[in-house]
Every structure is written in C-alpha cells, then in structure tokens.
C-alpha cells in the first residue's frame, strides 16, 4: 500500500506533537508513580525521516521529479 501525502503529513505531525510533549516534560502517572518512557533522540530521528518523506511526496504531487545534480566531465 502506497502512502499518500496526507497520511505522511499526519504521521509527521504526530512526531512533532510527541517531540513537543517531551520538551514540555510530559509523563504518565499511575499508582503514585511517575513514568516517562521516551527517547527524544529517537523521536527526532523519526521526525526528520518523515519530513524527508513528506518533502518527497510534495515534490511528486507538484509534478517535480527527484532533485538532480549536474556533473561535468572534463
């Protein structure tokens, strides 16, 4: 199943939301204990990955192909 642009944007937004919550110090409490089970580095890596995917899908949706580089051979 191919991922569409809106699905990719929704996933990216979840990563952004999760990163903001971690930065705000959000945690879970139960039974008188507080538990924070997050890895900010992992969240940021996931966000960066999905930013790249969204950019790629936006380029394709806009009719652009992959970015290219021009090489000269002398």
N, C-alpha and C positions, 0 to 999 in steps of 0.2 A: 504494500500500500504506500503510495507516494504521499509525502507530507505537503500540504498546501501552505501558502503564505500566512493565512490567518492562524492555522494551528501552530506554526513555528513562532509567530508573534505571541501567542498565548503562553507557550512554554517559556519563551524568553521573559515575559512579564512575571511568571512565577519565580524565576531565578532572581529577577530584580527585587521582587517583594521579599523573598527569603533573605537576600543579602541585607536589605534594609532592616528587617526584623532582627537579624543577628547583630547588626551595628547598633540597634537600639537596645540591645541586651535582653531580648525576649527569651523566655524559657518556660518550661512546663513545671507545674507544681502538683503533687499528689501525695496524699498520706503524710503531710507535713514536710515533705522533702521537695527540693527544687532540683530539676534535672535539665541540663542544657546539652543536647546531643547534636552539635552542628560542627561543621568544618568549613570555616569561612573560605579557606583556600579552594576547597572542592566546589563550593557554590560559585566562586568567582570563575573558576575554570569552566564550569558548566555554562555560566552566563556568557563568557567570551565565545565558547563554541557555538551557542545558539545565536549570538549576534552575527557571527560569520554566516551561519545558515540562513538567517533572515535576510542579510545583505545579498546573498547569492540568489535567493528566491525573488527578491525585489528586482534585481538586475534582469532575471529571466522574465518576470512579469512585465517589465518595462521594455521588453524587446531587445535588451542588450545581451550580448554573449559574455562569456567569461572575459575578465580583463586579459589583455595580452601585452607582451613586451616585444619591442622591435630590436632585433640584433643585426649588427652589421659585421660582415666578414670581409676583411681586407687582405 
